[in-house]
């Protein structure tokens, strides 16, 4: 079985590790230059002492990234970074671009673990002055 995991943050990493533990071939895709998502961004460059001062959840992230690194070495878990996924079809075909080159691959399953961004999104009831929702007068 071949599974695409879109997103290399905590959820995507955890899903990938659980799958490879069951001998599933996983390909991870993330648009960032390193794994870790929003919460563990640049974690590999933070000392353990500094990570502890940020919080216990942050320290857990170091363990998660280490497990991902070991899985990559042991099971050849492809981690495609700077990959902008632009299409996922009902047939589980995933299309992405890296460095102006496009790729497409069919998988048996796709996991979307895209995380979140702190970004305002105007919806009905939006109250920021000067921002209107689409279709508002």
N, C-alpha and C positions, 0 to 999 in steps of 0.2 A: 504494500500500500504506500502511496505517495501523497503527502499532505503539504500544502502551502500554508505557512503561518505568516500573515501580513501584520507586522508590528513586532519590534524587538524590545518592547518595554517589559515590565514585570509579568503581565499576563501572557504575552507572546512567548517569553522565555520559559515560563512555567509550563505552558501548554506543550512547547517543543520538547522540554525535558521529560514530561510525562509520556509523550508519544515515543520518543526514542528508547525509553525504558521498556517499551512494548515492541521493539524492533520495527517501528514504522519509520520510513524514510521521510525526513522533514527538510523542506527548504524554507528558510526564513527570509523575509524581505522587509527592509526598513528604509525610509528616506533620509534618516540621519546618518552622520559619519561614524557613529559608534552605537553599540547596543546599550540599552538601559532606559530608554524612554525619557519622559519629562522628569520623573522623580530621580532617576539614577544617572542623569546626564553627566558625563565626564567623571564618573565614579572611579574609574581606573586610575585617575591621577590625583585622588584625594587620599591622604595618609589615614591610617586606621584611627589614629588619635583624633584627627579633625572630623572624621566620619562619626565617631562616637559623640562628639560635641553637637552634631546636627541631630542625632536621635537614633534610637535602636533600630527603627525600620530602615534607616539608611545603611547601617552596618549589615543588616540582612541582605541588602542589595549586593554588597561585595561578595557574599557567599553565592548568590544567584549568578552573578557574572562569572565567577570562578567555575561554577558547574557548567555554564554555557561554554566557556573556553575549553574545559576538559572534554565535553561532549563533541565539540568541533574537532579536537585532536583525535579522539578515540573512535568516533562513529562517522566522521566526515559529515558533520552537520553544516551544510552550506548556509552561510549567513551573507546575504547580498545587501550590502549597505549602499546608501545613496541611490536606492532603487525607488523610483516614483511609479507606483502601481496606478495604472489608468484604466484598467478594465478587468472585471471578473464576470464571466458569463454563467448562465444557468448550467452549462455543461462543465463548469469548474475549470475553465481555461483562463489563466491569469496572464495579463500583458503588463509589462513594465519597461521602463527606460533607465539606463545608467549611462552617464557620459554621452548623451546624444545617440545611443544605440538602443534599439528596441528589441525586446525578447517576448516570446509567448510560449507557455508550456501548459499542458493539460495535467490536472491532478485528480486524485480520487476524492479528495475533500479539501476544503479551504476554510481556514479559521481566520476571522477578522478580529484582531486584537490591536486595534488602531489607537487605543488610549484616548486622551483628551487634550485639548489645548484651552487655556484660559482665553476665551475670545467672546466678545459680545455678539449676540445674534438677535437682531430685532424680530420680535414676534408680536402678535396681537397683544395689546396691553403695554407695550414698550413705552417707557416714560421719559427717556432721555430727551431733553429739548433739542430740536434740530434734526432728530433722526426719525424717519418715517418708515413704516413697514411697506413692503411692496403692495401696490394697489390702494394705499391710503390716500385720501384727498389732501 
